[in-house]
Amino acid sequence: MHAAICTFVSIACLLHGSLYGQTNQVTNTVRYGSNPSQGVFANVNGIQLYYETYGNGQVVVQIHGNGGSIAGMSNQAKFFSEHYRVLAVDSRAHGKSQASEGRLTYEQMAEDYNTLLDQLNLKSVYVIGVSDRGIIGLLLAIKYPEKVAKLAIMGANLTPDGAYAWAQEWVVQQEIFVNQKIAQDDKTKPWARNKQLLDLMGKQPNISLTDLRKIEAPTLVMAGDRDVIRPEHTLAIFENIKNSHLSIFPGSTHFIAQQDPKLFNDTVFKFFQMPFRRPDTKDALK
């Protein structure tokens, strides 16, 4: 059990290890996340940040989940690159990107993405943030509103208690296990990095509703109806972003982007393509 868990540190991989490894595959010859013809390293905030670009047109920044990488969103990279220019990035301490010493924070990673956008001279982008990397999307939209033209987030949270109690307890148990491995000087896994990733899930983020209300970008808030994030928490995010739409996928989990990529991609694509509107039922009753 522990071996499987520590192979995939993220909640997505850890709770559904075999699923995560299999459903991210795309039946084509492109090796997303390991493509020498498209891969570039950028010197960003003291680390080497790896990214790949595909397609043309409006830039869509693709941000994978905790413990994942570009490869984990292969289905999204393939689909959206047929319509946009996809900028797929391995976040700090993930995939091919370099890790750093000390605590890893969502604010730190958001700054990495902001710096990369500056280096690439990208002024206004669409953002897709899956799982806790939707948090990075929220932070970018809060701190750099001019850069985020549209935002689509899936299974994001504002505070650790946005997740169900069973998920929070699971993180606590994994932290105990990882700390034991570090104390034993075990070299079989990158335990220090795994501890950083568990810290992200167990003790972060801390985004206030006041900050959330600063977001101006049209935002699509998504979750599965059997998500790891509590539905009332997702609803609170939706209700506190004034230009937002809400999509709850029926009969779906936190991993809808991998389990049913067509449904997920089509939903996000429609949101990106259509002019943003805020229809109100009461207007139809006048």
Secondary structure, 3 states (H helix, E strand, C coil): CHHHHHHCCCHHHHHCHHHHHHHCCCCCCCCCCCCCCCEEEEEECCEEEEEEEEECCCEEEEECCCCCCHHHHHHHHHHHCCCCEEEEECCCCCCCCCCCCCCCCHHHHHHHHHHHHHHCCCCCEEEEEECCHHHHHHHHHHHCCCCEEEEEEECCCCCHHHECHHHHHHHHHHHHHHHHHHHCCCCCCCHHHHHHHHHHHHHCCCCCHHHHCCCCCCEEEEEEEECCECHHHHHHHHHCCCCEEEEEEEEEECCHHHHCHHHHHHHHHHHHHCCCCCCCHHHHCC
